[in-house]
Amino acid sequence: MKLSIYDRIGGSAGVQAVVEALYNRLMLDPEMARFFEGVDMVHMKRRQRLFMSQLLGGPALAEMPDMAVAHARAVHVHGLDDAVFDRFIDHLRTGLADLNASPLVTNEIVATLERLRGDVLGKGAHKRAA
Ligand code: HEM
């Protein structure tokens, strides 16, 4: 049986390391850090870890947050768009490189998050009438 990425990167602790590496990078970039001003980062990183765990084949969440709803403020008030999303993915790649993740694992994690681009930006299939 093929192991999930979740298992291959070391389960919950592995995802936690990825989330820490990503947000450490985001916080060092003023263009990105501004999106998280006033956000409870402990709560945020916990939610992100649980959410990413499920995405990567780990334990399922009781309830999946709706990405369009979670990011509506970032999109409409702070201008989260494709260019910002690209930069987020760049930081994810750098963070994974910091962790010495293999190119294969890196590409699979990036591809998994890329699939949510439309939802995060509020133009995916789940877009709601505001
Ligand atoms: C595929 C990429 C992304 C994923 C999987 C993701 C995931 C999440 C999750 C799970 C939450 C918590 C939602 C909740 O529990 O209610 C969240 C919140 C948030 N995300 Fe993202 N996110 C992504 C991309 C981005 C990008 C590109 C930005 C902007 C730079 C961003 C900014 C935020 C902010 C500011 C919040 C906090 C919202 C609040 O508390 O008001 N996210 N994200």
py3Dmol code that shows the C-alpha trace and the ligand (Angstrom):
import py3Dmol

protein = """\
ATOM      1  CA  MET A   1       0.000   0.000   0.000  1.00  0.00           C
ATOM      2  CA  LYS A   2       1.311   3.446  -0.881  1.00  0.00           C
ATOM      3  CA  LEU A   3       1.958   5.550   2.223  1.00  0.00           C
ATOM      4  CA  SER A   4       0.274   8.941   2.378  1.00  0.00           C
ATOM      5  CA  ILE A   5       2.411  12.066   2.422  1.00  0.00           C
ATOM      6  CA  TYR A   6       1.225  12.511   6.002  1.00  0.00           C
ATOM      7  CA  ASP A   7       2.876   9.226   6.949  1.00  0.00           C
ATOM      8  CA  ARG A   8       5.943   9.845   4.816  1.00  0.00           C
ATOM      9  CA  ILE A   9       6.753  13.150   6.512  1.00  0.00           C
ATOM     10  CA  GLY A  10       6.303  11.770  10.011  1.00  0.00           C
ATOM     11  CA  GLY A  11       2.615  12.273  10.782  1.00  0.00           C
ATOM     12  CA  SER A  12       1.414  15.048  13.051  1.00  0.00           C
ATOM     13  CA  ALA A  13       4.942  16.133  14.060  1.00  0.00           C
ATOM     14  CA  GLY A  14       5.974  16.307  10.404  1.00  0.00           C
ATOM     15  CA  VAL A  15       3.001  18.472   9.468  1.00  0.00           C
ATOM     16  CA  GLN A  16       3.680  20.673  12.478  1.00  0.00           C
ATOM     17  CA  ALA A  17       7.258  21.196  11.254  1.00  0.00           C
ATOM     18  CA  VAL A  18       5.967  22.138   7.785  1.00  0.00           C
ATOM     19  CA  VAL A  19       3.462  24.619   9.226  1.00  0.00           C
ATOM     20  CA  GLU A  20       6.117  26.186  11.484  1.00  0.00           C
ATOM     21  CA  ALA A  21       8.579  26.470   8.598  1.00  0.00           C
ATOM     22  CA  LEU A  22       5.924  28.057   6.357  1.00  0.00           C
ATOM     23  CA  TYR A  23       4.726  30.625   8.908  1.00  0.00           C
ATOM     24  CA  ASN A  24       8.276  31.466  10.001  1.00  0.00           C
ATOM     25  CA  ARG A  25       8.963  32.368   6.374  1.00  0.00           C
ATOM     26  CA  LEU A  26       5.684  34.269   5.947  1.00  0.00           C
ATOM     27  CA  MET A  27       6.301  36.337   9.068  1.00  0.00           C
ATOM     28  CA  LEU A  28       9.737  37.408   7.792  1.00  0.00           C
ATOM     29  CA  ASP A  29       8.156  38.852   4.629  1.00  0.00           C
ATOM     30  CA  PRO A  30       6.336  42.144   5.336  1.00  0.00           C
ATOM     31  CA  GLU A  31       4.235  41.690   2.166  1.00  0.00           C
ATOM     32  CA  MET A  32       2.844  38.504   3.683  1.00  0.00           C
ATOM     33  CA  ALA A  33       3.003  39.262   7.409  1.00  0.00           C
ATOM     34  CA  ARG A  34       0.535  42.127   6.947  1.00  0.00           C
ATOM     35  CA  PHE A  35      -2.245  39.592   6.239  1.00  0.00           C
ATOM     36  CA  PHE A  36      -1.820  38.114   9.693  1.00  0.00           C
ATOM     37  CA  GLU A  37      -1.866  41.305  11.752  1.00  0.00           C
ATOM     38  CA  GLY A  38      -4.287  40.860  14.634  1.00  0.00           C
ATOM     39  CA  VAL A  39      -4.721  37.126  13.883  1.00  0.00           C
ATOM     40  CA  ASP A  40      -4.244  34.700  16.795  1.00  0.00           C
ATOM     41  CA  MET A  41      -1.301  32.801  15.288  1.00  0.00           C
ATOM     42  CA  VAL A  42      -1.300  30.002  17.853  1.00  0.00           C
ATOM     43  CA  HIS A  43      -4.905  29.191  16.975  1.00  0.00           C
ATOM     44  CA  MET A  44      -4.248  29.740  13.274  1.00  0.00           C
ATOM     45  CA  LYS A  45      -1.254  27.395  13.125  1.00  0.00           C
ATOM     46  CA  ARG A  46      -3.164  24.754  15.055  1.00  0.00           C
ATOM     47  CA  ARG A  47      -6.063  24.940  12.584  1.00  0.00           C
ATOM     48  CA  GLN A  48      -3.644  24.895   9.671  1.00  0.00           C
ATOM     49  CA  ARG A  49      -1.860  21.823  11.073  1.00  0.00           C
ATOM     50  CA  LEU A  50      -5.124  19.912  11.503  1.00  0.00           C
ATOM     51  CA  PHE A  51      -6.394  21.013   8.105  1.00  0.00           C
ATOM     52  CA  MET A  52      -3.155  20.136   6.312  1.00  0.00           C
ATOM     53  CA  SER A  53      -2.996  16.789   8.102  1.00  0.00           C
ATOM     54  CA  GLN A  54      -6.314  15.832   6.593  1.00  0.00           C
ATOM     55  CA  LEU A  55      -5.311  17.137   3.134  1.00  0.00           C
ATOM     56  CA  LEU A  56      -2.139  15.058   3.196  1.00  0.00           C
ATOM     57  CA  GLY A  57      -3.910  11.852   4.178  1.00  0.00           C
ATOM     58  CA  GLY A  58      -3.893  12.052   7.982  1.00  0.00           C
ATOM     59  CA  PRO A  59      -6.838  12.025  10.392  1.00  0.00           C
ATOM     60  CA  ALA A  60     -10.046  13.630   9.182  1.00  0.00           C
ATOM     61  CA  LEU A  61     -11.378  16.767  10.815  1.00  0.00           C
ATOM     62  CA  ALA A  62     -14.895  16.648  12.244  1.00  0.00           C
ATOM     63  CA  GLU A  63     -15.662  19.723  10.193  1.00  0.00           C
ATOM     64  CA  MET A  64     -13.621  21.146   7.332  1.00  0.00           C
ATOM     65  CA  PRO A  65     -13.349  24.945   7.351  1.00  0.00           C
ATOM     66  CA  ASP A  66     -14.642  26.518   4.152  1.00  0.00           C
ATOM     67  CA  MET A  67     -11.590  28.102   2.517  1.00  0.00           C
ATOM     68  CA  ALA A  68     -13.598  30.842   0.787  1.00  0.00           C
ATOM     69  CA  VAL A  69     -15.188  31.880   4.079  1.00  0.00           C
ATOM     70  CA  ALA A  70     -11.902  31.629   6.045  1.00  0.00           C
ATOM     71  CA  HIS A  71     -10.165  33.938   3.538  1.00  0.00           C
ATOM     72  CA  ALA A  72     -12.964  36.311   2.599  1.00  0.00           C
ATOM     73  CA  ARG A  73     -11.530  39.109   4.728  1.00  0.00           C
ATOM     74  CA  ALA A  74      -7.993  38.577   3.396  1.00  0.00           C
ATOM     75  CA  VAL A  75      -9.348  38.711  -0.174  1.00  0.00           C
ATOM     76  CA  HIS A  76     -11.738  41.632   0.161  1.00  0.00           C
ATOM     77  CA  VAL A  77      -9.992  43.822   2.727  1.00  0.00           C
ATOM     78  CA  HIS A  78      -6.290  43.034   2.245  1.00  0.00           C
ATOM     79  CA  GLY A  79      -6.155  42.132  -1.444  1.00  0.00           C
ATOM     80  CA  LEU A  80      -5.277  38.436  -1.348  1.00  0.00           C
ATOM     81  CA  ASP A  81      -4.958  37.518  -5.041  1.00  0.00           C
ATOM     82  CA  ASP A  82      -3.096  35.137  -7.356  1.00  0.00           C
ATOM     83  CA  ALA A  83       0.218  36.971  -6.947  1.00  0.00           C
ATOM     84  CA  VAL A  84      -0.025  36.738  -3.153  1.00  0.00           C
ATOM     85  CA  PHE A  85      -0.960  33.073  -3.422  1.00  0.00           C
ATOM     86  CA  ASP A  86       2.122  32.510  -5.627  1.00  0.00           C
ATOM     87  CA  ARG A  87       4.281  34.147  -2.976  1.00  0.00           C
ATOM     88  CA  PHE A  88       2.698  31.948  -0.294  1.00  0.00           C
ATOM     89  CA  ILE A  89       3.655  28.881  -2.353  1.00  0.00           C
ATOM     90  CA  ASP A  90       7.213  30.237  -2.809  1.00  0.00           C
ATOM     91  CA  HIS A  91       7.545  30.528   0.965  1.00  0.00           C
ATOM     92  CA  LEU A  92       6.155  27.028   1.360  1.00  0.00           C
ATOM     93  CA  ARG A  93       8.829  25.727  -1.039  1.00  0.00           C
ATOM     94  CA  THR A  94      11.568  27.602   0.847  1.00  0.00           C
ATOM     95  CA  GLY A  95      10.248  26.334   4.172  1.00  0.00           C
ATOM     96  CA  LEU A  96      10.263  22.763   2.858  1.00  0.00           C
ATOM     97  CA  ALA A  97      13.814  23.258   1.594  1.00  0.00           C
ATOM     98  CA  ASP A  98      14.773  24.429   5.122  1.00  0.00           C
ATOM     99  CA  LEU A  99      13.484  21.044   6.314  1.00  0.00           C
ATOM    100  CA  ASN A 100      15.429  19.173   3.624  1.00  0.00           C
ATOM    101  CA  ALA A 101      12.210  17.753   2.183  1.00  0.00           C
ATOM    102  CA  SER A 102      12.746  15.769  -0.998  1.00  0.00           C
ATOM    103  CA  PRO A 103      11.638  17.283  -4.321  1.00  0.00           C
ATOM    104  CA  LEU A 104       8.985  14.569  -4.584  1.00  0.00           C
ATOM    105  CA  VAL A 105       7.426  15.374  -1.210  1.00  0.00           C
ATOM    106  CA  THR A 106       7.738  19.106  -1.878  1.00  0.00           C
ATOM    107  CA  ASN A 107       5.955  18.823  -5.205  1.00  0.00           C
ATOM    108  CA  GLU A 108       3.169  16.706  -3.757  1.00  0.00           C
ATOM    109  CA  ILE A 109       2.534  19.151  -0.908  1.00  0.00           C
ATOM    110  CA  VAL A 110       2.600  22.112  -3.287  1.00  0.00           C
ATOM    111  CA  ALA A 111       0.222  20.348  -5.694  1.00  0.00           C
ATOM    112  CA  THR A 112      -2.155  19.553  -2.821  1.00  0.00           C
ATOM    113  CA  LEU A 113      -2.338  23.216  -1.759  1.00  0.00           C
ATOM    114  CA  GLU A 114      -2.495  24.442  -5.359  1.00  0.00           C
ATOM    115  CA  ARG A 115      -5.759  22.561  -5.761  1.00  0.00           C
ATOM    116  CA  LEU A 116      -7.272  24.926  -3.174  1.00  0.00           C
ATOM    117  CA  ARG A 117      -6.169  28.122  -4.915  1.00  0.00           C
ATOM    118  CA  GLY A 118      -9.612  28.852  -6.387  1.00  0.00           C
ATOM    119  CA  ASP A 119     -11.385  28.213  -3.088  1.00  0.00           C
ATOM    120  CA  VAL A 120      -8.952  30.348  -1.070  1.00  0.00           C
ATOM    121  CA  LEU A 121      -9.290  33.208  -3.551  1.00  0.00           C
ATOM    122  CA  GLY A 122     -13.071  32.913  -3.518  1.00  0.00           C
ATOM    123  CA  LYS A 123     -13.399  31.945  -7.145  1.00  0.00           C
ATOM    124  CA  GLY A 124     -13.626  28.187  -6.803  1.00  0.00           C
ATOM    125  CA  ALA A 125     -16.615  25.933  -7.181  1.00  0.00           C
ATOM    126  CA  HIS A 126     -17.648  26.826  -3.630  1.00  0.00           C
ATOM    127  CA  LYS A 127     -17.952  30.532  -4.222  1.00  0.00           C
ATOM    128  CA  ARG A 128     -21.033  31.825  -2.496  1.00  0.00           C
ATOM    129  CA  ALA A 129     -23.229  34.714  -3.323  1.00  0.00           C
ATOM    130  CA  ALA A 130     -22.121  37.388  -0.850  1.00  0.00           C
TER     131      ALA A 130
END
"""
ligand_1 = """\
43
HEM
C -3.836 26.552 0.079
C -3.398 27.569 0.805
C -4.000 27.890 2.137
C -4.554 27.059 3.070
C -4.689 25.541 3.018
C -4.998 27.885 4.172
C -5.613 27.416 5.314
C -6.139 28.184 6.311
C -6.849 27.679 7.462
C -7.104 26.199 7.779
C -7.226 28.743 8.201
C -8.027 28.702 9.513
C -9.495 28.749 9.156
C -10.391 28.352 10.283
O -10.044 27.482 11.042
O -11.487 28.909 10.356
C -6.749 29.929 7.517
C -6.934 31.228 7.955
C -6.282 32.311 7.411
N -5.518 32.339 6.260
Fe -5.112 30.775 5.070
N -4.700 29.187 3.896
C -4.093 29.245 2.667
C -3.626 30.352 2.017
C -3.575 31.604 2.561
C -2.946 32.770 1.953
C -2.255 32.775 0.582
C -3.125 33.812 2.819
C -2.649 35.221 2.699
C -1.413 35.538 2.638
C -3.861 33.303 3.957
C -4.252 34.045 5.036
C -5.046 33.615 6.073
C -5.502 34.448 7.163
C -5.196 35.937 7.351
C -6.275 33.643 8.000
C -6.950 34.051 9.322
C -8.353 34.487 9.088
C -8.955 35.023 10.363
O -8.692 34.479 11.443
O -9.703 35.974 10.253
N -4.113 31.968 3.777
N -6.076 29.551 6.381
"""
view = py3Dmol.view(width=600, height=400)
view.addModel(protein, "pdb")
view.setStyle({"model": 0}, {"cartoon": {"style": "trace"}})
view.addModel(ligand_1, "xyz")
view.setStyle({"model": 1}, {"stick": {}})
view.zoomTo()
view.show()
